[in-house]
Amino acid sequence: MMLGAFDTIIRLVLAFILGSIIGLEREAKGRSAGLRTHILVCVGSSLVMLISIYVYHIYKGQTSIDPARIAAGVVTGIGFLGAGAIIRSAEGSRGLTTAASVWVSAAIGLAVGCGYFIAAIFSTAVVFFALSLLKKAESKLER
């Protein structure tokens, strides 16, 4: 079943909203990958998944095609993008959480793109909780 224009737009808007939630939290903490980065990663990966589904429906039955291959490229590519956010120094590594948040934003976008809304929404809630509330708990535990 091909997706209509309305379903496509809904998925991209949801990816925008979910990416914004994570991005706003990162922006509030002054991280290099903030609101716009997370929106772009989430919407972009959602679009890639939509393209995968679209291409699959165009060519199914004519050739063997695996819609997951394009999604796998997103996961790999975002991994390289995230690696660029990690900075190593004598004091340790910085940027690991930023890299992970960008990577998970891509995964959320892929979930939205393929229509797995409950996983995308719940994952966003878990990620937001981990980024915003667990840092406070870590600080208390360190004291």
DRENFI-201234 format. One line per 8 residues: number of its first residue (from 1); their letters; for each residue x, z, y of N, C-alpha, C, CB. Coordinates in pm, 1 decimal, padded with zeros to 6 digits. Atoms other than C-alpha are relative to their C-alpha. Glycine has a CB too. Layout:
// residues N
NUM	a	X Z Y X Z Y X Z Y X Z Y; ...;
// end
This chain:
// residues 143
1	mmlgafdt	00083.8 00000.0 -00118.2 00000.0 00000.0 00000.0 00088.8 00000.0 00125.1 -00095.6 00122.3 -00000.5; -00075.0 00009.0 -00125.8 00145.0 -00108.2 00332.3 -00057.0 00098.5 00100.5 -00004.0 -00144.1 00057.1; 00043.6 -00092.0 -00105.3 00130.2 00137.0 00618.2 -00050.8 -00080.0 00118.6 00115.5 00094.5 00043.3; 00051.9 00062.2 -00120.4 -00079.3 00044.7 00915.5 00072.1 00052.1 00122.8 -00149.5 00024.3 00012.3; -00063.9 -00037.9 -00126.8 00023.7 00074.8 01278.1 -00026.0 00146.7 00032.6 -00050.8 -00089.1 00114.7; 00033.9 -00139.7 -00031.7 -00158.7 00407.5 01320.4 00083.5 00097.0 -00082.3 -00149.4 00026.1 -00024.6; -00079.4 -00087.6 00086.4 00013.6 00568.7 01020.3 00147.4 -00001.4 00039.2 -00015.2 -00041.8 -00146.0; -00139.4 00012.1 -00042.4 00350.7 00440.1 01137.9 00024.3 00081.0 00126.8 00037.2 -00147.6 00023.1;
9	iirlvlaf	-00014.5 -00072.3 -00126.9 00302.0 00579.1 01488.2 -00011.0 00150.1 -00021.2 -00105.7 -00046.5 00100.9; 00016.2 -00143.1 00029.5 00179.2 00915.2 01354.8 00128.7 00056.3 -00059.7 -00118.9 00023.0 -00097.1; -00122.8 -00048.3 00064.1 00490.7 00947.5 01139.8 00115.0 00010.3 00100.1 00039.7 -00092.6 -00115.5; -00107.6 -00004.4 -00098.8 00725.1 00866.0 01426.5 -00022.9 00110.7 00102.9 00012.3 -00135.1 00070.5; 00031.5 -00108.5 -00094.0 00545.4 01105.8 01661.7 00027.2 00135.4 -00065.6 -00148.1 -00008.6 00046.8; -00026.8 -00125.5 00070.0 00561.1 01383.3 01400.1 00150.8 00024.1 -00012.1 -00065.3 -00001.3 -00139.8; -00146.0 -00014.0 00005.7 00933.7 01317.0 01353.6 00053.8 00043.4 00136.1 00066.3 -00133.1 -00044.2; -00039.7 -00039.3 -00135.6 00972.7 01344.7 01732.1 -00026.8 00148.5 00023.3 -00074.9 -00084.6 00105.1;
17	ilgsiigl	00038.6 -00141.0 -00020.8 00789.3 01678.2 01738.0 00088.1 00093.7 -00081.7 -00148.1 00021.7 -00037.5; -00079.0 -00087.8 00086.6 00976.2 01827.9 01442.6 00147.0 -00000.1 00041.4 -00013.4 -00043.2 -00146.7; -00137.0 00005.9 -00050.2 01313.2 01706.6 01570.7 00015.9 00078.3 00129.6 00041.7 -00144.4 00021.6; -00002.0 -00074.6 -00126.6 01225.7 01856.8 01909.9 00006.8 00150.1 -00022.7 -00123.1 -00033.4 00082.9; 00000.8 -00143.9 00028.0 01161.1 02198.0 01759.1 00140.9 00048.7 -00030.8 -00094.4 00032.2 -00117.6; -00136.6 -00039.5 00033.8 01507.7 02214.0 01608.2 00091.9 -00023.1 00119.8 00051.0 -00078.5 -00123.4; -00084.3 00032.6 -00114.4 01667.9 02046.2 01908.5 -00013.8 00097.4 00115.5 -00031.4 -00137.2 00047.7; 00020.6 -00097.9 -00107.8 01513.7 02289.5 02156.5 00074.2 00130.0 -00028.8 -00149.8 00028.4 00019.0;
25	ereakgrs	-00071.9 -00122.0 00036.8 01657.9 02583.2 01966.9 00149.8 -00018.8 00022.0 -00028.5 00038.2 -00147.1; -00142.9 00027.1 -00016.7 02004.7 02423.9 01965.8 00034.6 -00015.4 00147.6 00040.6 -00126.5 -00077.6; -00020.3 00017.2 -00144.5 01971.5 02329.5 02334.3 00003.0 00135.7 00069.4 -00111.4 -00088.8 00060.9; 00007.0 -00133.6 -00060.4 01877.7 02687.5 02423.6 00129.4 00078.0 -00021.9 -00118.6 00078.3 -00057.8; -00127.2 -00067.4 00028.9 02203.5 02802.6 02264.4 00119.3 -00076.5 00057.3 00017.5 00017.2 -00150.9; -00107.1 00075.3 -00064.8 02402.6 02540.9 02457.4 00089.1 -00077.0 -00095.4 00083.6 00092.0 00079.5; -00079.8 00073.9 00097.7 02519.2 02349.9 02150.4 00012.8 -00146.4 00040.5 -00062.5 00011.1 -00140.0; -00024.8 00138.8 -00038.2 02662.8 02001.0 02180.3 -00107.4 -00094.7 -00053.4 00136.4 -00043.7 -00050.0;
33	aglrthil	00110.6 00079.8 00054.9 02395.9 01853.1 01955.3 -00128.7 00076.4 00030.3 00017.1 -00025.9 -00156.5; 00118.5 -00071.8 -00045.6 02081.6 01960.1 02136.3 -00127.6 -00078.1 -00020.1 00014.1 00035.1 00144.1; 00134.2 00057.7 00008.5 01733.1 01833.3 02204.3 00002.5 -00149.7 -00028.4 -00075.5 00025.8 00128.5; 00003.6 00145.4 00016.0 01796.4 01462.5 02244.0 00065.7 -00044.6 -00129.3 00067.7 -00067.4 00117.3; -00068.2 00037.9 00124.1 02040.5 01441.9 01953.6 -00090.4 00020.8 -00120.2 00129.1 00080.4 -00017.2; 00085.8 -00028.9 00114.7 01800.0 01606.8 01710.9 -00124.0 -00090.1 -00001.5 -00042.3 00147.3 00001.6; 00113.6 00094.1 -00005.6 01509.0 01393.2 01831.2 00043.7 -00135.9 -00052.5 -00055.0 -00013.3 00145.4; -00046.4 00132.8 00041.4 01711.9 01075.2 01787.2 00029.8 -00005.9 -00149.9 00124.6 -00038.9 00079.0;
41	vcvgsslv	-00032.4 -00001.5 00142.5 01837.8 01173.6 01442.2 -00127.8 00005.2 -00083.6 00091.0 00120.0 -00033.7; 00123.2 -00015.6 00077.8 01493.0 01278.7 01319.3 -00086.8 -00125.9 00007.3 -00079.5 00121.6 00050.3; 00081.4 00121.6 -00015.2 01304.9 00978.8 01461.0 00070.9 -00118.9 -00065.1 -00028.1 -00029.4 00150.5; -00075.2 00110.7 00059.0 01582.1 00740.0 01356.6 -00005.6 -00000.4 -00151.0 00143.1 00005.5 00044.3; 00005.3 -00004.8 00145.9 01588.0 00859.5 00998.3 -00141.4 -00024.2 -00050.4 00051.5 00134.5 -00050.9; 00138.9 00030.2 00036.4 01208.6 00847.4 00987.3 -00024.1 -00150.8 00005.1 -00098.8 00073.6 00094.3; 00013.0 00145.5 -00011.8 01222.1 00487.9 01107.7 00070.5 -00069.6 -00116.2 00057.7 -00048.9 00134.6; -00071.8 00059.6 00112.6 01481.1 00405.8 00841.5 -00082.4 00012.3 -00127.5 00137.7 00067.0 -00018.4;
49	mlisiyvy	00083.0 -00016.2 00118.8 01252.9 00549.3 00573.4 -00122.3 -00092.9 00006.3 -00044.7 00147.1 -00014.5; 00112.9 00092.4 -00015.9 00959.0 00351.4 00712.0 00042.6 -00143.8 -00029.9 -00057.7 00009.6 00142.9; -00052.2 00133.9 00029.0 01172.1 00037.5 00698.9 00021.6 -00016.2 -00150.1 00132.4 -00025.2 00076.6; -00019.8 00005.1 00145.1 01265.5 00119.6 00338.0 -00131.3 -00025.3 -00072.2 00062.9 00130.2 -00050.2; 00132.3 00016.4 00061.8 00899.2 00148.7 00243.6 -00053.8 -00139.4 00028.3 -00099.1 00107.3 00052.0; 00047.4 00132.1 -00041.1 00813.6 -00168.1 00436.3 00069.0 -00110.6 -00080.5 00024.2 -00020.9 00150.5; -00076.2 00100.9 00074.4 01091.7 -00371.5 00273.0 -00038.5 00002.4 -00147.5 00151.8 00023.6 00015.9; 00041.2 -00010.4 00140.6 00992.6 -00240.3 -00068.7 -00131.2 -00073.8 -00023.3 -00014.3 00147.8 -00041.5;
57	hiykgqts	00130.3 00064.6 00017.4 00634.5 -00359.0 -00022.1 00006.6 -00151.0 00020.8 -00100.8 00060.2 00096.0; -00013.6 00144.2 -00021.4 00743.6 -00699.1 00105.0 00056.0 -00068.5 -00124.7 00090.9 -00027.9 00121.2; -00072.4 00065.4 00109.6 00971.8 -00769.9 -00191.2 -00032.2 00052.0 -00138.7 00144.6 00013.7 00022.4; 00027.0 -00052.4 00134.4 00822.5 -00569.4 -00478.6 -00056.7 -00111.1 -00087.8 -00098.4 00120.5 00006.0; 00041.7 00103.4 00094.4 00771.8 -00787.4 -00781.0 00083.2 -00126.8 00009.7 -00144.3 -00033.7 00022.2; -00082.3 00119.6 -00016.8 01005.1 -01056.4 -00642.5 00145.1 00024.8 -00039.8 -00006.5 -00048.2 00144.0; -00137.5 -00038.1 00030.5 01332.1 -00871.1 -00692.4 00003.6 00150.5 -00023.2 00097.6 -00041.9 00115.1; -00009.5 -00145.1 00017.2 01451.7 -00529.4 -00795.9 00050.5 00059.1 00131.3 00095.1 00038.3 -00120.1;
65	idpariaa	-00035.9 -00063.0 -00127.5 01464.1 -00313.7 -00486.5 -00025.5 00149.3 -00012.0 -00081.1 -00061.4 00119.6; 00009.5 -00145.0 00006.3 01520.3 00057.5 -00450.8 -00008.6 00054.1 00142.1 00121.4 00061.3 -00076.1; 00013.6 -00048.5 -00137.4 01379.0 00207.2 -00129.3 00085.0 00123.4 00029.3 -00144.3 00031.2 00028.3; -00081.3 -00120.1 -00021.2 01589.7 00520.1 -00180.9 00143.1 -00034.1 00042.5 00002.8 00084.2 -00127.2; -00138.0 00036.7 -00035.5 01914.3 00327.5 -00125.8 00023.8 00007.5 00149.8 00031.9 -00140.5 -00049.6; -00016.2 -00005.9 -00145.5 01858.1 00297.1 00247.7 00002.2 00146.0 00044.7 -00114.3 -00077.9 00072.1; 00002.5 -00142.6 -00033.5 01770.5 00667.8 00268.6 00133.1 00065.7 -00035.7 -00115.9 00071.0 -00073.2; -00129.4 -00055.8 00039.4 02091.5 00750.8 00081.5 00107.2 -00034.6 00103.1 00041.2 -00051.9 -00139.3;
73	gvvtgigf	-00092.6 00038.4 -00106.2 02280.2 00560.6 00350.5 -00012.7 00089.3 00121.7 -00023.1 -00143.6 00039.9; 00022.0 -00091.4 -00112.3 02123.9 00784.1 00614.9 00069.3 00133.2 -00027.2 -00151.6 00021.9 00024.6; -00059.3 -00129.0 00035.3 02234.2 01098.3 00433.9 00152.4 -00007.1 00012.2 -00040.9 00041.7 -00143.7; -00145.1 00016.8 -00008.5 02590.3 00967.7 00405.9 00045.1 -00016.8 00145.0 00044.8 -00120.8 -00083.3; -00037.2 00025.9 -00139.3 02605.2 00838.9 00763.1 -00011.2 00122.6 00088.0 -00085.5 -00109.3 00056.3; 00017.5 -00121.9 -00079.1 02471.4 01159.5 00912.6 00105.0 00103.0 -00038.8 -00141.9 00058.0 -00019.1; -00108.5 -00088.7 00041.9 02727.0 01349.8 00706.3 00127.2 -00028.1 00078.5 00026.6 -00015.2 -00149.8; -00116.9 00035.4 -00080.2 03001.0 01159.1 00887.2 -00019.3 00039.5 00145.5 00028.4 -00149.6 -00010.1;
81	lgagaiir	00028.9 -00040.6 -00137.3 02833.9 01221.0 01222.5 00018.3 00150.6 00015.3 -00143.2 -00041.0 00040.1; -00013.1 -00145.4 -00002.6 02812.8 01592.0 01145.2 00144.6 00044.8 -00011.2 -00081.0 00061.5 -00111.5; -00141.2 -00035.7 00014.9 03177.2 01600.4 01038.9 00072.5 -00008.7 00134.1 00068.1 -00091.5 -00103.2; -00059.5 00013.1 -00131.9 03265.6 01488.6 01389.9 -00031.0 00117.2 00091.3 -00046.4 -00126.3 00063.7; 00038.6 -00115.9 -00081.2 03092.4 01796.6 01529.1 00077.7 00125.8 -00037.8 -00149.1 00026.1 -00014.2; -00073.2 -00116.8 00048.2 03314.2 02034.7 01331.5 00139.8 00000.9 00060.3 00007.3 00000.8 -00154.7; -00130.9 -00016.6 -00063.1 03621.0 02164.0 01512.3 00073.6 00112.3 -00071.9 -00013.7 00030.7 00153.3; -00082.2 -00102.1 00066.3 03896.5 02348.2 01325.7 00106.3 00047.9 00096.0 00064.9 -00054.9 -00130.0;
89	saegsrgl	-00105.3 -00058.7 -00082.5 04130.0 02584.8 01501.8 00059.5 00118.6 -00075.2 -00054.9 00044.0 00140.0; -00063.6 -00116.6 00063.7 04349.3 02884.3 01426.1 -00099.9 00112.8 -00021.2 00117.4 00050.1 00085.0; 00100.9 -00106.5 00010.9 04048.3 03112.5 01481.5 -00103.5 -00029.4 -00108.7 -00070.6 00019.2 00134.0; 00098.0 00037.0 00100.9 03839.1 02923.7 01226.0 -00065.5 -00131.8 00034.6 -00105.3 00108.5 -00014.8; 00072.9 00124.9 -00023.2 03587.2 02641.3 01223.7 -00122.6 00025.7 00086.2 -00041.3 -00064.7 -00133.6; 00119.8 -00005.1 -00084.1 03317.9 02577.7 01483.2 -00077.9 -00129.2 -00021.3 00036.7 00019.6 00151.8; 00082.7 00119.0 00008.4 03029.2 02337.6 01470.3 -00065.1 -00023.2 -00134.9 00080.6 -00117.0 00034.2; 00059.1 00018.4 00132.9 02928.0 02385.2 01108.2 -00152.7 00005.7 00005.4 00052.9 00106.6 -00096.9;
97	ttaasvwv	00145.5 -00012.0 -00010.7 02576.9 02497.6 01200.8 -00057.9 -00120.3 00072.1 -00038.8 00129.4 00073.2; 00045.6 00120.2 -00070.2 02542.7 02209.7 01445.5 -00001.9 -00119.0 -00095.1 00090.3 -00030.1 00121.5; -00005.6 00110.3 00096.1 02653.3 01963.6 01177.8 -00113.3 00011.4 -00102.1 00136.3 -00002.0 -00071.8; 00106.6 -00020.2 00098.2 02409.7 02115.4 00929.4 -00137.8 -00025.2 00060.8 00006.7 00141.7 -00056.9; 00131.3 00020.5 -00063.0 02121.4 02110.4 01178.7 -00026.8 -00148.0 00023.9 -00008.8 00076.8 00132.8; 00017.1 00144.3 -00015.8 02180.7 01741.2 01251.3 -00033.0 -00062.7 -00135.7 00128.0 -00064.7 00060.8; 00024.2 00053.6 00133.8 02193.0 01668.4 00877.6 -00142.4 00030.8 -00047.0 00102.0 00057.3 -00099.5; 00134.8 -00036.6 00044.6 01871.2 01859.0 00806.8 -00106.2 -00069.7 00086.2 -00018.8 00153.7 00005.5;
105	saaiglav	00093.6 00077.1 -00082.5 01701.5 01683.9 01101.6 -00019.5 -00139.8 -00057.9 00050.6 -00009.2 00145.6; 00010.7 00130.9 00065.4 01780.1 01356.4 00927.8 -00086.6 00008.8 -00125.4 00139.8 -00053.9 -00035.9; 00080.4 -00017.2 00121.8 01632.8 01486.6 00603.2 -00147.7 00018.3 00034.6 00050.7 00120.9 -00081.5; 00138.7 -00019.2 -00043.8 01318.3 01598.5 00786.7 -00058.6 -00134.2 00043.3 -00008.0 00103.6 00116.5; 00046.4 00133.2 -00039.7 01291.0 01253.5 00942.5 -00029.3 -00088.5 -00119.6 00102.7 -00066.9 00088.3; 00025.1 00077.8 00121.5 01320.9 01092.1 00599.1 -00128.8 00045.6 -00067.5 00118.3 00012.4 -00097.6; 00123.1 -00052.4 00060.5 01048.1 01320.1 00466.7 -00123.2 -00047.5 00076.9 00003.4 00154.1 -00004.4; 00112.7 00047.5 -00080.9 00819.1 01230.6 00756.5 -00022.0 -00149.0 -00023.1 00024.6 00028.0 00150.2;
113	gcgyfiaa	00011.1 00144.8 00017.5 00894.9 00861.9 00714.5 -00068.0 -00039.9 -00128.6 00135.0 -00062.1 00004.8; 00063.6 00035.4 00127.5 00788.1 00860.6 00351.2 -00135.0 00069.1 -00018.7 00092.0 00035.9 -00115.8; 00132.6 -00060.9 00006.2 00478.7 01068.9 00425.1 -00006.1 00136.3 -00064.6 -00090.0 -00088.7 -00071.8; -00005.1 -00131.4 00062.3 00590.1 01399.1 00275.8 -00007.6 00105.9 00109.7 00129.5 00016.9 -00085.7; 00017.4 -00081.3 -00120.6 00449.4 01591.1 00573.0 00014.3 00149.3 -00025.2 -00134.5 -00026.9 00060.3; -00005.2 -00143.7 00024.9 00414.3 01934.2 00413.9 00144.5 00045.7 -00014.8 -00080.9 00036.2 -00125.8; -00141.7 -00035.2 00014.5 00783.1 01936.2 00316.0 00070.9 -00005.5 00134.7 00069.4 -00094.2 -00100.2; -00064.1 00014.0 -00130.8 00886.5 01817.5 00661.6 -00037.4 00115.8 00092.5 -00039.3 -00133.8 00064.6;
121	ifstavvf	00046.9 -00107.4 -00088.9 00676.4 02074.6 00847.1 00054.4 00135.4 -00045.4 -00154.7 00003.6 00004.1; -00049.7 -00127.5 00050.9 00771.7 02364.9 00621.1 00151.8 00009.8 00017.9 -00037.7 00016.9 -00148.4; -00145.3 00000.2 -00019.9 01139.9 02265.8 00633.6 00035.6 00027.0 00145.5 00060.0 -00133.9 -00044.4; -00024.6 -00024.2 -00142.1 01125.3 02259.2 01012.2 -00017.8 00147.3 00032.1 -00093.8 -00085.1 00086.9; 00023.3 -00143.1 -00023.3 00981.0 02610.8 01013.4 00115.1 00083.4 -00056.2 -00133.5 00044.1 -00063.7; -00110.2 -00073.7 00062.0 01251.8 02733.9 00775.6 00127.6 -00017.1 00082.1 00022.7 -00047.7 -00145.5; -00121.2 00026.4 -00077.8 01528.6 02567.4 00978.1 -00006.0 00073.1 00134.0 00018.3 -00152.0 00022.5; 00014.0 -00069.2 -00127.7 01394.0 02704.1 01305.4 00021.1 00150.2 -00018.5 -00138.8 -00027.8 00061.9;
129	falsllkk	-00017.9 -00142.0 00031.2 01374.9 03052.7 01151.2 00147.9 00030.5 -00022.5 -00083.0 00039.6 -00124.6; -00142.0 -00023.2 00030.8 01730.3 03023.2 01018.2 00086.4 -00008.1 00125.6 00049.4 -00101.7 -00103.8; -00081.4 00018.1 -00119.9 01869.3 02901.7 01350.6 -00027.6 00104.2 00107.7 -00023.0 -00137.1 00056.4; 00034.0 -00087.4 -00112.0 01682.2 03131.7 01584.9 00000.9 00148.6 -00035.8 -00135.0 -00037.3 00053.2; 00015.6 -00141.1 00033.3 01614.4 03456.3 01402.8 00112.3 00057.3 -00085.1 -00128.3 00019.6 -00070.4; -00104.2 -00053.5 00087.8 01886.8 03487.3 01142.8 00128.8 00028.9 00074.6 00027.6 -00096.5 -00112.7; -00119.1 -00028.7 -00080.7 02161.0 03476.6 01407.1 -00007.3 00142.3 00054.1 00013.6 -00101.6 00116.6; 00017.6 -00136.6 -00049.3 02016.9 03797.3 01552.0 00023.8 00100.3 -00112.5 -00141.1 00018.6 00059.6;
137	aeskler	-00020.8 -00088.6 00114.3 02013.2 03956.0 01206.6 00147.8 00007.2 -00036.1 -00082.0 -00047.6 -00120.7; -00144.4 00001.4 00028.8 02373.9 03847.5 01147.7 00074.9 00088.0 00099.3 00055.5 -00144.5 00004.6; -00065.9 -00079.9 -00102.4 02478.6 04008.2 01475.9 -00018.7 00148.8 -00027.7 -00054.3 -00035.6 00139.1; 00025.7 -00142.4 00030.6 02314.6 04337.6 01377.0 00078.1 00044.2 -00122.9 -00150.9 00024.6 -00022.4; -00073.8 -00034.3 00122.4 02476.7 04330.1 01033.2 00149.8 00012.0 00028.6 -00024.8 -00106.2 -00109.7; -00141.0 -00006.1 -00033.0 02820.9 04266.4 01185.3 00036.2 00130.4 00070.0 00038.0 -00117.7 00086.8; -00024.2 -00126.8 -00069.0 02786.5 04579.3 01399.3 -00004.5 00109.0 -00101.0 -00102.3 00025.6 00112.6;
// end
